[in-house]
Amino acid sequence: MELSGKVAIVTGAGRGLGRAYAEALARNGAHVVVNDVDESAEAVAASIGGKAVIAPVGSTETAQRLVNAAVEEFGRLDVLVTNAGILRDRVLWKMSDDDFDAVINVHLRGTFTCARAAAIRMREQGDGGSLVLISSPAGQRGNFGQTNYAAAKAGIAAMARTWALELQRSGIAVNAVVPVAATEMTRTIPAFAPLIEESERTGTPLPAWVRRDEGLGTVSDVAELIVYLASDAAKGVTGQAIGIGGDRLALWSHPAEKQVLFADGGWTAADIAEQWSFEPETYGIPVPVAP
Protein backbone atom coordinates (compact mmCIF):
# COMPACT_ATOMS: atom_id res chain seq x y z
CA MET A 1 0.00 0.00 0.00
CA GLU A 2 1.56 3.27 -1.12
CA LEU A 3 1.91 5.92 1.61
CA SER A 4 4.80 7.93 0.18
CA GLY A 5 4.47 11.62 0.98
CA LYS A 6 2.08 11.03 3.88
CA VAL A 7 2.96 12.07 7.43
CA ALA A 8 1.57 10.23 10.43
CA ILE A 9 1.57 10.55 14.21
CA VAL A 10 1.29 7.39 16.31
CA THR A 11 0.83 7.80 20.05
CA GLY A 12 2.02 5.08 22.42
CA ALA A 13 4.33 3.81 19.69
CA GLY A 14 7.34 2.75 21.75
CA ARG A 15 6.25 -0.85 22.07
CA GLY A 16 3.47 -3.33 21.35
CA LEU A 17 0.74 -2.44 18.91
CA GLY A 18 1.80 1.19 18.60
CA ARG A 19 5.28 0.22 17.54
CA ALA A 20 3.86 -2.22 14.98
CA TYR A 21 1.66 0.56 13.59
CA ALA A 22 4.55 3.01 13.30
CA GLU A 23 6.82 0.43 11.65
CA ALA A 24 4.14 -0.65 9.17
CA LEU A 25 3.34 2.94 8.19
CA ALA A 26 7.03 3.71 7.67
CA ARG A 27 7.58 0.48 5.75
CA ASN A 28 4.91 1.60 3.30
CA GLY A 29 6.52 5.00 2.77
CA ALA A 30 5.03 7.31 5.42
CA HIS A 31 7.03 9.66 7.63
CA VAL A 32 6.11 8.96 11.26
CA VAL A 33 6.16 10.96 14.48
CA VAL A 34 6.65 8.38 17.22
CA ASN A 35 5.24 9.24 20.63
CA ASP A 36 5.63 7.53 23.98
CA VAL A 37 6.41 8.40 27.60
CA ASP A 38 10.03 7.17 27.60
CA GLU A 39 13.13 6.60 25.47
CA SER A 40 11.44 3.72 23.63
CA ALA A 41 10.03 6.40 21.31
CA GLU A 42 13.53 7.47 20.33
CA ALA A 43 14.60 3.90 19.61
CA VAL A 44 11.62 3.26 17.34
CA ALA A 45 11.97 6.62 15.60
CA ALA A 46 15.65 5.97 14.94
CA SER A 47 14.90 2.54 13.47
CA ILE A 48 12.30 3.86 11.00
CA GLY A 49 13.71 7.31 10.22
CA GLY A 50 10.98 9.07 12.15
CA LYS A 51 10.74 11.83 14.73
CA ALA A 52 10.38 11.05 18.44
CA VAL A 53 8.29 13.06 20.89
CA ILE A 54 8.58 11.88 24.49
CA ALA A 55 5.53 13.05 26.44
CA PRO A 56 2.39 11.61 28.06
CA VAL A 57 -0.76 12.24 26.06
CA GLY A 58 -3.80 13.85 27.61
CA SER A 59 -2.92 17.52 27.70
CA THR A 60 -3.56 20.07 24.98
CA GLU A 61 0.13 20.96 25.16
CA THR A 62 1.28 17.43 24.26
CA ALA A 63 -1.23 17.23 21.42
CA GLN A 64 0.06 20.47 19.94
CA ARG A 65 3.68 19.33 20.36
CA LEU A 66 2.90 16.24 18.29
CA VAL A 67 1.26 18.20 15.47
CA ASN A 68 4.04 20.81 15.51
CA ALA A 69 6.66 18.05 15.32
CA ALA A 70 4.98 16.55 12.23
CA VAL A 71 4.74 19.89 10.47
CA GLU A 72 8.20 21.15 11.41
CA GLU A 73 9.97 17.88 10.62
CA PHE A 74 8.02 16.67 7.59
CA GLY A 75 5.93 19.64 6.39
CA ARG A 76 2.38 18.42 6.93
CA LEU A 77 0.06 15.96 8.72
CA ASP A 78 -2.11 13.34 7.05
CA VAL A 79 -2.73 10.58 9.58
CA LEU A 80 -3.21 10.37 13.35
CA VAL A 81 -3.30 7.04 15.20
CA THR A 82 -4.36 7.45 18.84
CA ASN A 83 -2.94 4.31 20.40
CA ALA A 84 -1.51 5.44 23.77
CA GLY A 85 -3.06 3.72 26.75
CA ILE A 86 -2.62 2.40 30.27
CA LEU A 87 -4.50 -0.04 32.50
CA ARG A 88 -5.58 0.32 36.12
CA ASP A 89 -7.82 -2.72 36.47
CA ARG A 90 -10.02 -2.99 39.57
CA VAL A 91 -13.55 -4.15 40.25
CA LEU A 92 -15.98 -1.29 40.83
CA TRP A 93 -15.92 -1.33 44.62
CA LYS A 94 -12.11 -1.30 44.71
CA MET A 95 -11.45 1.25 41.95
CA SER A 96 -10.09 4.54 43.25
CA ASP A 97 -10.66 7.99 41.79
CA ASP A 98 -7.03 7.98 40.66
CA ASP A 99 -7.44 4.58 38.94
CA PHE A 100 -10.42 5.92 37.01
CA ASP A 101 -9.04 9.35 36.19
CA ALA A 102 -5.63 8.10 35.01
CA VAL A 103 -7.12 5.75 32.42
CA ILE A 104 -9.74 8.25 31.23
CA ASN A 105 -7.07 10.95 30.89
CA VAL A 106 -4.77 8.89 28.68
CA HIS A 107 -7.29 7.00 26.57
CA LEU A 108 -10.29 9.30 26.26
CA ARG A 109 -8.92 12.79 26.86
CA GLY A 110 -5.69 11.92 25.04
CA THR A 111 -7.68 10.83 22.01
CA PHE A 112 -9.78 14.01 22.17
CA THR A 113 -6.91 16.48 22.49
CA CYS A 114 -4.74 14.81 19.85
CA ALA A 115 -7.63 14.44 17.40
CA ARG A 116 -8.68 18.05 17.89
CA ALA A 117 -5.17 19.36 17.19
CA ALA A 118 -4.81 17.06 14.18
CA ALA A 119 -8.21 17.99 12.77
CA ILE A 120 -7.42 21.71 13.00
CA ARG A 121 -4.20 21.19 11.06
CA MET A 122 -5.79 18.90 8.46
CA ARG A 123 -8.62 21.39 7.86
CA GLU A 124 -6.08 24.17 7.39
CA GLN A 125 -4.23 22.08 4.81
CA GLY A 126 -7.51 21.56 2.97
CA ASP A 127 -6.86 18.16 1.43
CA GLY A 128 -8.32 15.71 3.93
CA GLY A 129 -6.72 13.15 6.16
CA SER A 130 -7.40 10.17 8.41
CA LEU A 131 -7.99 9.85 12.15
CA VAL A 132 -7.59 6.27 13.35
CA LEU A 133 -8.83 5.93 16.93
CA ILE A 134 -7.90 2.75 18.78
CA SER A 135 -10.83 1.28 20.69
CA SER A 136 -11.19 -2.22 22.20
CA PRO A 137 -13.59 -5.17 22.51
CA ALA A 138 -13.99 -4.06 26.14
CA GLY A 139 -15.51 -0.82 24.86
CA GLN A 140 -17.98 -2.75 22.72
CA ARG A 141 -18.99 -5.42 25.25
CA GLY A 142 -17.64 -4.46 28.67
CA ASN A 143 -15.07 -6.49 30.61
CA PHE A 144 -14.77 -7.57 34.23
CA GLY A 145 -12.55 -5.27 36.27
CA GLN A 146 -12.26 -2.64 33.54
CA THR A 147 -14.81 0.08 34.33
CA ASN A 148 -12.37 2.84 33.41
CA TYR A 149 -10.90 1.19 30.31
CA ALA A 150 -14.22 -0.02 28.91
CA ALA A 151 -15.81 3.40 29.43
CA ALA A 152 -12.93 5.14 27.68
CA LYS A 153 -12.90 2.74 24.74
CA ALA A 154 -16.69 2.97 24.32
CA GLY A 155 -16.32 6.74 24.33
CA ILE A 156 -13.65 6.54 21.65
CA ALA A 157 -15.99 4.61 19.35
CA ALA A 158 -18.70 7.21 19.97
CA MET A 159 -16.26 10.03 19.19
CA ALA A 160 -15.32 8.34 15.91
CA ARG A 161 -18.97 8.37 14.79
CA THR A 162 -19.43 11.98 15.88
CA TRP A 163 -16.24 13.27 14.28
CA ALA A 164 -16.99 11.38 11.06
CA LEU A 165 -20.10 13.55 10.78
CA GLU A 166 -18.32 16.77 11.70
CA LEU A 167 -15.28 16.26 9.47
CA GLN A 168 -16.90 14.68 6.42
CA ARG A 169 -17.05 17.93 4.47
CA SER A 170 -13.33 18.44 5.10
CA GLY A 171 -12.52 15.04 3.58
CA ILE A 172 -11.18 13.71 6.89
CA ALA A 173 -12.08 10.09 7.56
CA VAL A 174 -12.52 8.98 11.16
CA ASN A 175 -12.68 5.34 12.21
CA ALA A 176 -12.35 3.30 15.38
CA VAL A 177 -10.18 0.20 15.25
CA VAL A 178 -10.97 -2.67 17.62
CA PRO A 179 -7.74 -4.70 17.76
CA VAL A 180 -7.05 -8.02 19.45
CA ALA A 181 -3.41 -9.08 19.69
CA ALA A 182 -0.94 -10.71 22.03
CA THR A 183 0.51 -7.75 23.96
CA GLU A 184 1.43 -6.81 27.51
CA MET A 185 -2.03 -5.26 27.82
CA THR A 186 -4.01 -8.27 26.63
CA ARG A 187 -1.86 -10.48 28.83
CA THR A 188 -3.74 -8.98 31.80
CA ILE A 189 -7.11 -10.14 30.40
CA PRO A 190 -7.90 -13.49 32.06
CA ALA A 191 -9.54 -14.90 28.93
CA PHE A 192 -6.38 -14.45 26.85
CA ALA A 193 -3.48 -14.63 29.32
CA PRO A 194 -3.07 -18.46 29.36
CA LEU A 195 -3.10 -18.64 25.56
CA ILE A 196 -0.46 -15.93 25.19
CA GLU A 197 1.74 -17.38 27.93
CA GLU A 198 1.61 -20.86 26.38
CA SER A 199 2.55 -19.51 22.94
CA GLU A 200 5.48 -17.57 24.37
CA ARG A 201 6.62 -20.50 26.52
CA THR A 202 6.69 -22.98 23.65
CA GLY A 203 7.64 -20.58 20.87
CA THR A 204 4.83 -21.89 18.68
CA PRO A 205 2.22 -19.68 16.99
CA LEU A 206 -1.17 -19.31 18.55
CA PRO A 207 -3.45 -22.19 17.51
CA ALA A 208 -5.44 -21.82 14.30
CA TRP A 209 -8.73 -21.81 16.23
CA VAL A 210 -7.50 -18.93 18.36
CA ARG A 211 -6.49 -16.90 15.32
CA ARG A 212 -9.78 -17.55 13.51
CA ASP A 213 -12.50 -18.10 16.12
CA GLU A 214 -11.17 -15.69 18.76
CA GLY A 215 -9.46 -13.29 16.36
CA LEU A 216 -6.30 -13.20 18.48
CA GLY A 217 -2.93 -12.97 16.74
CA THR A 218 0.22 -10.90 16.62
CA VAL A 219 0.62 -7.14 16.55
CA SER A 220 1.71 -7.42 12.91
CA ASP A 221 -1.70 -8.89 12.04
CA VAL A 222 -3.38 -5.70 13.26
CA ALA A 223 -0.96 -3.21 11.71
CA GLU A 224 -2.07 -3.85 8.12
CA LEU A 225 -5.51 -2.39 8.87
CA ILE A 226 -3.84 0.81 10.05
CA VAL A 227 -1.91 1.01 6.79
CA TYR A 228 -5.11 0.55 4.80
CA LEU A 229 -7.00 3.25 6.73
CA ALA A 230 -4.05 5.63 6.25
CA SER A 231 -4.09 5.09 2.49
CA ASP A 232 -6.08 6.73 -0.28
CA ALA A 233 -7.79 3.37 -0.85
CA ALA A 234 -9.80 3.93 2.34
CA LYS A 235 -11.03 7.46 1.56
CA GLY A 236 -14.67 6.33 1.44
CA VAL A 237 -14.49 4.50 4.77
CA THR A 238 -15.49 6.65 7.73
CA GLY A 239 -17.56 6.48 10.93
CA GLN A 240 -16.93 2.76 11.34
CA ALA A 241 -15.74 0.48 14.13
CA ILE A 242 -13.53 -2.15 12.53
CA GLY A 243 -12.21 -5.20 14.36
CA ILE A 244 -9.07 -7.08 13.44
CA GLY A 245 -6.94 -9.79 15.02
CA GLY A 246 -5.34 -13.02 13.89
CA ASP A 247 -7.16 -14.21 10.77
CA ARG A 248 -10.30 -12.18 11.53
CA LEU A 249 -11.46 -8.86 10.04
CA ALA A 250 -14.87 -7.66 11.21
CA LEU A 251 -17.20 -4.69 11.04
CA TRP A 252 -18.80 -4.00 14.43
CA SER A 253 -22.46 -2.97 14.41
CA HIS A 254 -23.47 0.36 15.88
CA PRO A 255 -26.04 0.42 18.70
CA ALA A 256 -29.56 0.20 17.31
CA GLU A 257 -33.03 -0.63 18.56
CA LYS A 258 -33.34 -4.41 18.49
CA GLN A 259 -37.00 -4.85 19.39
CA VAL A 260 -39.76 -2.27 19.98
CA LEU A 261 -43.11 -2.45 21.77
CA PHE A 262 -45.82 0.21 21.76
CA ALA A 263 -48.57 1.14 24.20
CA ASP A 264 -51.19 3.74 23.34
CA GLY A 265 -50.89 6.64 25.75
CA GLY A 266 -47.52 5.50 27.11
CA TRP A 267 -46.30 2.93 29.58
CA THR A 268 -46.91 2.35 33.25
CA ALA A 269 -44.53 0.27 35.35
CA ALA A 270 -47.20 -2.42 35.59
CA ASP A 271 -47.61 -2.43 31.80
CA ILE A 272 -43.87 -2.83 31.34
CA ALA A 273 -43.77 -5.73 33.79
CA GLU A 274 -46.65 -7.46 32.00
CA GLN A 275 -45.43 -6.91 28.45
CA TRP A 276 -41.68 -7.35 28.93
CA SER A 277 -40.65 -9.84 26.28
CA PHE A 278 -37.28 -8.58 25.12
CA GLU A 279 -34.53 -11.09 24.45
CA PRO A 280 -31.61 -9.71 26.50
CA GLU A 281 -28.32 -8.82 24.87
CA THR A 282 -25.17 -10.64 25.95
CA TYR A 283 -22.38 -8.70 27.64
CA GLY A 284 -18.73 -9.20 28.52
CA ILE A 285 -15.91 -10.65 26.43
CA PRO A 286 -16.61 -14.37 25.99
CA VAL A 287 -14.08 -16.76 27.48
CA PRO A 288 -12.18 -18.61 24.73
CA VAL A 289 -13.25 -22.23 24.40
CA ALA A 290 -11.01 -24.69 22.59
CA PRO A 291 -12.76 -26.81 19.93
Secondary structure as UniProt FT lines:
FT   TURN            4..5
FT   STRAND          7..10
FT   TURN            11..12
FT   HELIX           16..27
FT   TURN            28..29
FT   STRAND          31..36
FT   HELIX           40..48
FT   STRAND          51..54
FT   TURN            57..58
FT   HELIX           60..74
FT   STRAND          79..82
FT   HELIX           92..94
FT   HELIX           97..103
FT   HELIX           104..109
FT   HELIX           110..125
FT   STRAND          129..134
FT   HELIX           137..141
FT   TURN            144..145
FT   HELIX           147..167
FT   HELIX           168..170
FT   STRAND          172..179
FT   TURN            184..185
FT   HELIX           186..188
FT   TURN            190..192
FT   HELIX           193..202
FT   HELIX           208..213
FT   HELIX           219..230
FT   HELIX           232..234
FT   TURN            235..236
FT   STRAND          241..245
FT   TURN            246..247
FT   STRAND          248..251
FT   TURN            264..265
FT   HELIX           269..275
//
